[in-house]
């Protein structure tokens, strides 16, 4: 997924909910913060399954992983 594709999706979500794309990105990033997640074996396994470069997956990495995962299941 390219950055432009992700931006387009964020804009569509923002429009649907009457907020800015930056607000959507901020909310997703906050929701993905390990401190905000319920620590279960399932959440740990999911986070471990996300390809990422840093210590924790970024919002962009997580979103790209979700898109690929959903596409495979459809």
DOBA-113750 format. One record per atom (N, C-alpha, C): residue in one letter; atom name; y, z, x. Coordinates in Angstrom, 3 decimals, always signed. Example, Ala and Ser with C-alpha at 12.3 -4.5 7.8 and 13.67 -1.06 7.14 Angstrom:
REM DOBA-113750
+------+------+----------+----------+----------+
: type : atom :        y :        z :        x :
+------+------+----------+----------+----------+
:    A :    N :   -5.690 :   +7.800 :  +13.190 :
:    A :   CA :   -4.500 :   +7.800 :  +12.300 :
:    A :    C :   -3.300 :   +7.800 :  +13.200 :
:    S :    N :   -2.250 :   +7.080 :  +12.850 :
:    S :   CA :   -1.060 :   +7.140 :  +13.670 :
:    S :    C :   +0.030 :   +7.870 :  +12.900 :
+------+------+----------+----------+----------+
REM end
This chain:
REM DOBA-113750
+------+------+----------+----------+----------+
: type : atom :        y :        z :        x :
+------+------+----------+----------+----------+
:    X :    N :   -1.165 :   +0.000 :   +0.856 :
:    X :   CA :   +0.000 :   +0.000 :   +0.000 :
:    X :    C :   +1.226 :   +0.000 :   +0.901 :
:    X :    N :   +2.137 :   -0.910 :   +0.595 :
:    X :   CA :   +3.346 :   -0.986 :   +1.402 :
:    X :    C :   +4.389 :   +0.000 :   +0.878 :
:    X :    N :   +5.377 :   +0.245 :   +1.703 :
:    X :   CA :   +6.469 :   +1.142 :   +1.305 :
:    X :    C :   +7.212 :   +0.576 :   +0.094 :
:    X :    N :   +7.347 :   -0.754 :   +0.056 :
:    X :   CA :   +8.031 :   -1.386 :   -1.072 :
:    X :    C :   +7.232 :   -1.197 :   -2.362 :
:    X :    N :   +5.924 :   -1.301 :   -2.284 :
:    X :   CA :   +5.084 :   -1.091 :   -3.460 :
:    X :    C :   +5.200 :   +0.350 :   -3.952 :
:    X :    N :   +5.168 :   +1.286 :   -3.023 :
:    X :   CA :   +5.299 :   +2.698 :   -3.385 :
:    X :    C :   +6.663 :   +2.966 :   -4.017 :
:    X :    N :   +7.709 :   +2.391 :   -3.449 :
:    X :   CA :   +9.050 :   +2.567 :   -4.013 :
:    X :    C :   +9.126 :   +2.016 :   -5.435 :
:    X :    N :   +8.494 :   +0.883 :   -5.665 :
:    X :   CA :   +8.498 :   +0.278 :   -6.997 :
:    X :    C :   +7.787 :   +1.190 :   -8.003 :
:    X :    N :   +6.668 :   +1.753 :   -7.602 :
:    X :   CA :   +5.930 :   +2.669 :   -8.471 :
:    X :    C :   +6.759 :   +3.922 :   -8.752 :
:    X :    N :   +7.401 :   +4.461 :   -7.726 :
:    X :   CA :   +8.244 :   +5.649 :   -7.909 :
:    X :    C :   +9.392 :   +5.355 :   -8.871 :
:    X :    N :   +9.970 :   +4.156 :   -8.773 :
:    X :   CA :  +11.048 :   +3.756 :   -9.684 :
:    X :    C :  +10.542 :   +3.675 :  -11.121 :
:    X :    N :   +9.339 :   +3.136 :  -11.309 :
:    X :   CA :   +8.775 :   +3.028 :  -12.651 :
:    X :    C :   +8.511 :   +4.410 :  -13.253 :
:    X :    N :   +7.981 :   +5.309 :  -12.452 :
:    X :   CA :   +7.734 :   +6.677 :  -12.918 :
:    X :    C :   +9.065 :   +7.347 :  -13.257 :
:    X :    N :  +10.032 :   +7.174 :  -12.378 :
:    X :   CA :  +11.351 :   +7.789 :  -12.586 :
:    X :    C :  +11.977 :   +7.288 :  -13.881 :
:    X :    N :  +11.913 :   +5.994 :  -14.100 :
:    X :   CA :  +12.496 :   +5.411 :  -15.312 :
:    X :    C :  +11.820 :   +5.981 :  -16.558 :
:    X :    N :  +10.514 :   +6.101 :  -16.504 :
:    X :   CA :   +9.764 :   +6.614 :  -17.658 :
:    X :    C :  +10.185 :   +8.043 :  -18.013 :
:    X :    N :  +10.484 :   +8.849 :  -16.992 :
:    X :   CA :  +10.811 :  +10.254 :  -17.218 :
:    X :    C :  +12.305 :  +10.563 :  -17.143 :
:    X :    N :  +13.123 :   +9.527 :  -16.962 :
:    X :   CA :  +14.567 :   +9.717 :  -16.969 :
:    X :    C :  +15.093 :  +10.501 :  -15.784 :
:    X :    N :  +14.485 :  +10.301 :  -14.626 :
:    X :   CA :  +14.924 :  +10.962 :  -13.400 :
:    X :    C :  +15.061 :   +9.905 :  -12.313 :
:    X :    N :  +15.469 :  +10.328 :  -11.119 :
:    X :   CA :  +15.568 :   +9.379 :  -10.006 :
:    X :    C :  +14.234 :   +9.298 :   -9.262 :
:    X :    N :  +14.086 :   +8.212 :   -8.518 :
:    X :   CA :  +12.879 :   +8.047 :   -7.708 :
:    X :    C :  +12.785 :   +9.152 :   -6.655 :
:    X :    N :  +13.933 :   +9.574 :   -6.144 :
:    X :   CA :  +13.942 :  +10.657 :   -5.160 :
:    X :    C :  +13.422 :  +11.957 :   -5.774 :
:    X :    N :  +13.775 :  +12.207 :   -7.038 :
:    X :   CA :  +13.269 :  +13.408 :   -7.709 :
:    X :    C :  +11.750 :  +13.340 :   -7.870 :
:    X :    N :  +11.253 :  +12.158 :   -8.205 :
:    X :   CA :   +9.804 :  +11.977 :   -8.349 :
:    X :    C :   +9.120 :  +12.268 :   -7.020 :
:    X :    N :   +9.626 :  +11.681 :   -5.938 :
:    X :   CA :   +9.047 :  +11.901 :   -4.610 :
:    X :    C :   +9.098 :  +13.377 :   -4.224 :
:    X :    N :  +10.223 :  +14.023 :   -4.505 :
:    X :   CA :  +10.379 :  +15.442 :   -4.158 :
:    X :    C :   +9.372 :  +16.296 :   -4.931 :
:    X :    N :   +9.218 :  +16.020 :   -6.219 :
:    X :   CA :   +8.282 :  +16.801 :   -7.038 :
:    X :    C :   +6.837 :  +16.599 :   -6.582 :
:    X :    N :   +6.483 :  +15.356 :   -6.267 :
:    X :   CA :   +5.116 :  +15.084 :   -5.795 :
:    X :    C :   +4.890 :  +15.772 :   -4.458 :
:    X :    N :   +5.850 :  +15.661 :   -3.564 :
:    X :   CA :   +5.728 :  +16.306 :   -2.251 :
:    X :    C :   +5.560 :  +17.810 :   -2.399 :
:    X :    N :   +6.359 :  +18.414 :   -3.277 :
:    X :   CA :   +6.265 :  +19.855 :   -3.499 :
:    X :    C :   +4.901 :  +20.228 :   -4.088 :
:    X :    N :   +4.421 :  +19.430 :   -5.018 :
:    X :   CA :   +3.124 :  +19.715 :   -5.646 :
:    X :    C :   +1.982 :  +19.618 :   -4.645 :
:    X :    N :   +2.150 :  +18.773 :   -3.633 :
:    X :   CA :   +1.095 :  +18.586 :   -2.636 :
:    X :    C :   +1.160 :  +19.588 :   -1.488 :
:    X :    N :   +2.193 :  +20.387 :   -1.442 :
:    X :   CA :   +2.339 :  +21.386 :   -0.385 :
:    X :    C :   +1.156 :  +22.353 :   -0.478 :
:    X :    N :   +0.450 :  +22.557 :   +0.622 :
:    X :   CA :   -0.717 :  +23.448 :   +0.589 :
:    X :    C :   -0.426 :  +24.834 :   +0.016 :
:    X :    N :   +0.801 :  +25.319 :   +0.181 :
:    X :   CA :   +1.148 :  +26.637 :   -0.357 :
:    X :    C :   +1.174 :  +26.638 :   -1.881 :
:    X :    N :   +1.314 :  +25.452 :   -2.491 :
:    X :   CA :   +1.389 :  +25.364 :   -3.943 :
:    X :    C :   +0.049 :  +24.994 :   -4.590 :
:    X :    N :   -0.954 :  +24.743 :   -3.776 :
:    X :   CA :   -2.262 :  +24.342 :   -4.297 :
:    X :    C :   -3.173 :  +25.549 :   -4.471 :
:    X :    N :   -3.996 :  +25.474 :   -5.484 :
:    X :   CA :   -5.026 :  +26.491 :   -5.649 :
:    X :    C :   -6.107 :  +26.176 :   -4.614 :
:    X :    N :   -6.435 :  +27.141 :   -3.802 :
:    X :   CA :   -7.377 :  +26.933 :   -2.714 :
:    X :    C :   -8.802 :  +27.074 :   -3.227 :
:    X :    N :   -9.430 :  +25.934 :   -3.473 :
:    X :   CA :  -10.829 :  +25.912 :   -3.911 :
:    X :    C :  -11.583 :  +24.956 :   -3.005 :
:    X :    N :  -12.893 :  +25.024 :   -3.011 :
:    X :   CA :  -13.652 :  +24.042 :   -2.231 :
:    X :    C :  -13.326 :  +22.598 :   -2.634 :
:    X :    N :  -13.060 :  +22.386 :   -3.922 :
:    X :   CA :  -12.749 :  +21.039 :   -4.402 :
:    X :    C :  -11.419 :  +20.540 :   -3.858 :
:    X :    N :  -10.386 :  +21.399 :   -3.895 :
:    X :   CA :   -9.080 :  +20.954 :   -3.395 :
:    X :    C :   -9.127 :  +20.744 :   -1.887 :
:    X :    N :   -9.858 :  +21.596 :   -1.184 :
:    X :   CA :   -9.993 :  +21.402 :   +0.268 :
:    X :    C :  -10.722 :  +20.100 :   +0.568 :
:    X :    N :  -11.777 :  +19.801 :   -0.184 :
:    X :   CA :  -12.542 :  +18.567 :   +0.036 :
:    X :    C :  -11.684 :  +17.341 :   -0.271 :
:    X :    N :  -10.909 :  +17.426 :   -1.350 :
:    X :   CA :  -10.048 :  +16.298 :   -1.690 :
:    X :    C :   -9.026 :  +16.053 :   -0.592 :
:    X :    N :   -8.354 :  +17.106 :   -0.156 :
:    X :   CA :   -7.342 :  +16.941 :   +0.896 :
:    X :    C :   -7.969 :  +16.411 :   +2.186 :
:    X :    N :   -9.168 :  +16.857 :   +2.491 :
:    X :   CA :   -9.852 :  +16.386 :   +3.704 :
:    X :    C :  -10.225 :  +14.906 :   +3.601 :
:    X :    N :  -10.386 :  +14.409 :   +2.376 :
:    X :   CA :  -10.782 :  +13.010 :   +2.182 :
:    X :    C :   -9.616 :  +12.035 :   +2.328 :
:    X :    N :   -8.403 :  +12.547 :   +2.382 :
:    X :   CA :   -7.218 :  +11.689 :   +2.460 :
:    X :    C :   -6.943 :  +11.334 :   +3.917 :
:    X :    N :   -6.974 :  +10.035 :   +4.242 :
:    X :   CA :   -6.632 :   +9.647 :   +5.615 :
:    X :    C :   -5.170 :  +10.018 :   +5.909 :
:    X :    N :   -4.959 :  +10.727 :   +7.015 :
:    X :   CA :   -3.598 :  +11.133 :   +7.357 :
:    X :    C :   -3.435 :  +11.242 :   +8.862 :
:    X :    N :   -2.182 :  +11.059 :   +9.310 :
:    X :   CA :   -1.877 :  +11.080 :  +10.740 :
:    X :    C :   -1.506 :  +12.465 :  +11.234 :
:    X :    N :   -0.825 :  +13.230 :  +10.406 :
:    X :   CA :   -0.368 :  +14.550 :  +10.811 :
:    X :    C :   -1.340 :  +15.643 :  +10.410 :
:    X :    N :   -0.833 :  +16.877 :  +10.478 :
:    X :   CA :   -1.660 :  +18.033 :  +10.121 :
:    X :    C :   -2.045 :  +18.020 :   +8.646 :
:    X :    N :   -1.114 :  +17.627 :   +7.795 :
:    X :   CA :   -1.343 :  +17.553 :   +6.355 :
:    X :    C :   -1.008 :  +16.145 :   +5.861 :
:    X :    N :   -1.690 :  +15.663 :   +4.825 :
:    X :   CA :   -1.346 :  +14.354 :   +4.273 :
:    X :    C :   +0.070 :  +14.366 :   +3.691 :
:    X :    N :   +0.783 :  +13.276 :   +3.906 :
:    X :   CA :   +2.103 :  +13.135 :   +3.314 :
:    X :    C :   +1.966 :  +12.666 :   +1.870 :
:    X :    N :   +3.073 :  +12.686 :   +1.148 :
:    X :   CA :   +3.069 :  +12.181 :   -0.213 :
:    X :    C :   +2.647 :  +10.718 :   -0.221 :
:    X :    N :   +3.153 :   +9.933 :   +0.719 :
:    X :   CA :   +2.827 :   +8.513 :   +0.792 :
:    X :    C :   +1.347 :   +8.299 :   +1.071 :
:    X :    N :   +0.793 :   +9.056 :   +2.008 :
:    X :   CA :   -0.629 :   +8.935 :   +2.326 :
:    X :    C :   -1.495 :   +9.332 :   +1.133 :
:    X :    N :   -1.110 :  +10.396 :   +0.466 :
:    X :   CA :   -1.873 :  +10.868 :   -0.692 :
:    X :    C :   -1.819 :   +9.852 :   -1.819 :
:    X :    N :   -0.633 :   +9.338 :   -2.099 :
:    X :   CA :   -0.471 :   +8.386 :   -3.193 :
:    X :    C :   -1.264 :   +7.115 :   -2.910 :
:    X :    N :   -1.194 :   +6.614 :   -1.688 :
:    X :   CA :   -1.947 :   +5.410 :   -1.320 :
:    X :    C :   -3.444 :   +5.646 :   -1.499 :
:    X :    N :   -3.916 :   +6.815 :   -1.100 :
:    X :   CA :   -5.331 :   +7.165 :   -1.250 :
:    X :    C :   -5.721 :   +7.204 :   -2.724 :
:    X :    N :   -4.869 :   +7.780 :   -3.552 :
:    X :   CA :   -5.151 :   +7.852 :   -4.989 :
:    X :    C :   -5.221 :   +6.462 :   -5.612 :
:    X :    N :   -4.317 :   +5.585 :   -5.234 :
:    X :   CA :   -4.305 :   +4.226 :   -5.772 :
:    X :    C :   -5.602 :   +3.510 :   -5.423 :
:    X :    N :   -6.034 :   +3.626 :   -4.179 :
:    X :   CA :   -7.281 :   +2.969 :   -3.746 :
:    X :    C :   -8.482 :   +3.584 :   -4.487 :
:    X :    N :   -8.495 :   +4.904 :   -4.607 :
:    X :   CA :   -9.597 :   +5.586 :   -5.265 :
:    X :    C :   -9.700 :   +5.182 :   -6.742 :
:    X :    N :   -8.579 :   +5.150 :   -7.428 :
:    X :   CA :   -8.576 :   +4.763 :   -8.842 :
:    X :    C :   -8.987 :   +3.302 :   -8.993 :
:    X :    N :   -8.491 :   +2.440 :   -8.112 :
:    X :   CA :   -8.837 :   +1.012 :   -8.186 :
:    X :    C :  -10.339 :   +0.805 :   -8.009 :
:    X :    N :  -10.959 :   +1.561 :   -7.136 :
:    X :   CA :  -12.395 :   +1.450 :   -6.909 :
:    X :    C :  -13.205 :   +1.877 :   -8.118 :
:    X :    N :  -12.662 :   +2.825 :   -8.875 :
:    X :   CA :  -13.378 :   +3.348 :  -10.049 :
:    X :    C :  -13.160 :   +2.519 :  -11.289 :
:    X :    N :  -12.176 :   +1.622 :  -11.269 :
:    X :   CA :  -11.855 :   +0.810 :  -12.451 :
:    X :    C :  -12.711 :   -0.423 :  -12.541 :
+------+------+----------+----------+----------+
REM end
